[in-house]
Amino acid sequence: MMEKIRVDVATLSERSKSFATKEDVQLIRTDVQKELTNQTRWLATTMIAIASVGLAVAKYLFG
């Protein structure tokens, strides 16, 4: 019984080396927030550009 507990503790100890720390999670969170901000800016800029081109084409065709 004690040998099994030793093996289990050793296994858990080895696995714990690959666990994420609070710093790891915070770093990933920061990276995701930056990428989401960049994607939102890109999307908004693209939508404004498409709307502008659409209005210019409509003015040219119907104006």
N, C-alpha and C positions, 0 to 999 in steps of 0.2 A: 504494500500500500504506500509506504513512504517513498519507495523508488519511483512509483508512478507520479506522485506529487512532485518529486524532484525533476522528473522529465517534463512534466507539465509547466513547472515554473521556468525551467530552462528554455522551453519552447516559447513561452510567453515573453520571456526576457529577450530572446532573439528577435521575435516579431516586433517588439516595442521599439526597436531601433529604426524601423521604417515608418513609424507613426508620424503624422503631421503635427507640428507644434503650432502654437498660437501665432507665432511670427510667420510661419509658412502660410497659414490660412489668411492672415491679414495681407500678405504680399499678393496672393492670388486674388483676393477681394479687390485690392487696389488696381491690379492689372485689368480685371473684368470691368470695373467702373470706368477706367480710362478708355478701354476699347468700346464700351457702350456709348460713351460720350462722343468719341470720334465717329462711330457709326451713325449716331443721331444727327450730328452736324452734317455729315456727308449726305444723308437722306434728305434733310431739310433743304440743303443747298441744291441738290438735284431736283427736288420737287419745284422749287422756286424757278430754277432754270427752265424746266420743261413748261411750266405755266407761262413764263415770259416768252418763250419761243412760240408756244401755242397762240398767245395773244398777238404776237407780231405777225404770224402767218394769217390769222383771222383778219387782222387789220389790212394786210396786203390783199387778201382775196376779196373781202367784202367792203373795204373802205374806200 
